[in-house]
Amino acid sequence: MNSFQDCTLTIFSAIFNIFIYYKCYLYFHVMILPHLVIAPSGSRGRGVFATRNIPANTVVEISPVLVLSKKERSLIEQTKLTNYIFEWGDRRVMACLGLGYVSLYNHEYTSNCEYDMDFVHNLITIRTVRKIKKGEELCVNYNADPNDKTKVWFHAK
């Protein structure tokens, strides 16, 4: 290799490393906004609350998930953890457990947040759909649509 090729390779390597650093930083270091807390939520146990105002369309959490096979899901569904897992995968036969706050967001049929499931990177992203006020609980619609009024399993009984 000549010095021009060495220099080009060094520059390319540096740019690639910067890209990877920032991609990893976004995905793995800024996972939960610092102004979210877990606190009591009345009869619903615990919930996720804002300690300051949060604008609409703000990503408040990017959570890695632990993916469970169909067999593991059937075992977990016999325990208290069944209340904290999400259906997972294109066919929704697997499940996942969020490793951040994601499994602690309570349900509202008209929620103030939405979630997006990334099956490739095993992540769930929580985003606000409207402005959140300081002290307000952040909720998601367990039907995956912030305005879907279809009864969820614990209301369908």
C-alpha positions as CSV (number, residue, x, y, z in Angstrom):
1,M,0.0,0.0,0.0
2,N,1.2,3.5,-0.7
3,S,0.9,6.4,1.7
4,F,-2.3,7.7,0.0
5,Q,-4.0,4.4,0.5
6,D,-2.8,4.3,4.1
7,C,-4.2,7.8,4.7
8,T,-7.5,6.9,3.1
9,L,-7.8,3.7,5.1
10,T,-7.0,5.6,8.3
11,I,-9.6,8.3,7.6
12,F,-12.3,5.7,6.6
13,S,-11.5,3.7,9.8
14,A,-11.8,6.9,11.9
15,I,-15.1,7.9,10.3
16,F,-16.4,4.3,10.7
17,N,-15.4,4.2,14.4
18,I,-17.1,7.6,15.0
19,F,-20.3,6.3,13.3
20,I,-20.3,3.1,15.4
21,Y,-19.6,5.0,18.6
22,Y,-22.5,7.4,18.0
23,K,-24.8,4.6,16.9
24,C,-23.9,2.6,20.0
25,Y,-24.2,5.7,22.1
26,L,-27.7,6.4,20.8
27,Y,-28.8,2.8,21.2
28,F,-27.0,1.7,24.3
29,H,-26.1,4.7,26.4
30,V,-29.1,7.0,26.2
31,M,-31.6,4.4,27.0
32,I,-33.8,6.0,29.6
33,L,-34.3,9.8,29.9
34,P,-32.9,10.9,33.3
35,H,-36.3,12.6,34.2
36,L,-38.3,9.4,34.4
37,V,-38.8,7.6,37.7
38,I,-40.7,4.6,39.0
39,A,-43.3,5.4,41.6
40,P,-46.5,4.0,43.1
41,S,-49.5,4.1,40.7
42,G,-52.5,3.6,42.9
43,S,-54.1,0.2,42.4
44,R,-51.9,-0.6,39.4
45,G,-48.8,-1.1,41.5
46,R,-45.9,0.8,40.0
47,G,-45.6,3.1,37.0
48,V,-43.3,5.4,35.1
49,F,-43.6,9.1,35.9
50,A,-42.1,12.3,34.5
51,T,-40.1,14.6,36.9
52,R,-40.3,17.4,34.4
53,N,-42.3,18.4,31.3
54,I,-41.6,16.3,28.2
55,P,-42.5,17.5,24.7
56,A,-44.6,15.4,22.3
57,N,-42.7,13.0,20.0
58,T,-39.8,12.5,22.4
59,V,-38.1,9.1,22.6
60,V,-38.1,8.6,26.4
61,E,-36.7,5.0,26.4
62,I,-34.9,2.5,24.2
63,S,-34.9,-0.8,26.0
64,P,-33.1,-4.0,25.1
65,V,-35.3,-7.0,25.6
66,L,-34.7,-10.6,26.6
67,V,-36.4,-12.7,23.9
68,L,-38.2,-15.8,25.1
69,S,-39.0,-18.8,22.9
70,K,-42.5,-20.1,22.5
71,K,-41.7,-22.8,25.1
72,E,-40.1,-20.3,27.6
73,R,-43.2,-18.0,27.1
74,S,-45.6,-20.8,28.1
75,L,-43.6,-21.4,31.3
76,I,-43.4,-17.6,32.1
77,E,-47.1,-17.3,31.6
78,Q,-47.6,-19.5,34.6
79,T,-45.8,-17.0,36.9
80,K,-46.3,-13.4,38.0
81,L,-43.9,-12.4,35.2
82,T,-46.7,-12.9,32.7
83,N,-47.9,-9.3,33.6
84,Y,-44.6,-7.9,32.4
85,I,-43.9,-9.6,29.1
86,F,-44.8,-8.5,25.5
87,E,-45.8,-10.8,22.6
88,W,-42.7,-10.9,20.3
89,G,-41.9,-11.6,16.7
90,D,-43.8,-11.3,13.5
91,R,-46.1,-14.3,14.4
92,R,-46.3,-13.2,18.1
93,V,-45.7,-16.7,19.4
94,M,-42.6,-15.7,21.3
95,A,-42.4,-13.2,24.1
96,C,-39.9,-10.7,25.5
97,L,-39.1,-9.0,28.8
98,G,-37.9,-5.4,28.7
99,L,-34.7,-4.8,30.6
100,G,-35.3,-1.1,31.2
101,Y,-38.5,0.5,32.6
102,V,-40.4,-0.7,29.5
103,S,-42.2,-3.5,31.3
104,L,-43.5,-1.1,34.0
105,Y,-45.5,1.3,31.8
106,N,-49.1,0.9,32.7
107,H,-52.0,0.5,30.2
108,E,-54.4,3.3,29.1
109,Y,-56.7,3.0,26.1
110,T,-55.9,6.6,25.2
111,S,-52.2,6.6,26.1
112,N,-49.7,9.4,26.1
113,C,-46.9,7.2,24.7
114,E,-46.5,4.5,22.0
115,Y,-44.1,1.7,21.6
116,D,-42.2,0.3,18.7
117,M,-40.8,-3.2,18.6
118,D,-37.5,-3.7,16.7
119,F,-37.3,-7.5,16.1
120,V,-33.9,-7.2,14.4
121,H,-32.0,-5.4,17.2
122,N,-34.3,-6.8,20.1
123,L,-35.3,-3.3,21.3
124,I,-38.5,-1.6,22.3
125,T,-38.6,2.2,21.9
126,I,-41.1,4.3,23.9
127,R,-42.1,7.7,22.4
128,T,-44.5,10.3,23.7
129,V,-47.5,11.0,21.5
130,R,-48.4,14.3,23.2
131,K,-46.9,16.7,25.8
132,I,-46.3,15.1,29.2
133,K,-46.6,17.3,32.3
134,K,-44.3,17.1,35.3
135,G,-45.7,14.4,37.7
136,E,-47.8,12.7,35.0
137,E,-47.7,9.0,34.6
138,L,-46.5,7.8,31.2
139,C,-48.7,5.0,29.8
140,V,-48.9,2.9,26.7
141,N,-51.8,1.1,25.1
142,Y,-51.1,-2.6,25.3
143,N,-52.9,-3.0,21.9
144,A,-49.8,-1.2,20.4
145,D,-51.9,1.7,19.1
146,P,-52.3,4.7,21.4
147,N,-56.0,5.0,20.6
148,D,-57.1,1.3,20.1
149,K,-60.1,0.7,22.4
150,T,-60.1,-3.1,21.9
151,K,-60.4,-4.8,25.3
152,V,-57.0,-6.1,26.6
153,W,-56.8,-9.5,28.3
154,F,-57.2,-8.3,31.9
155,H,-60.3,-6.2,31.0
156,A,-61.8,-8.9,28.7
157,K,-62.6,-11.3,31.6
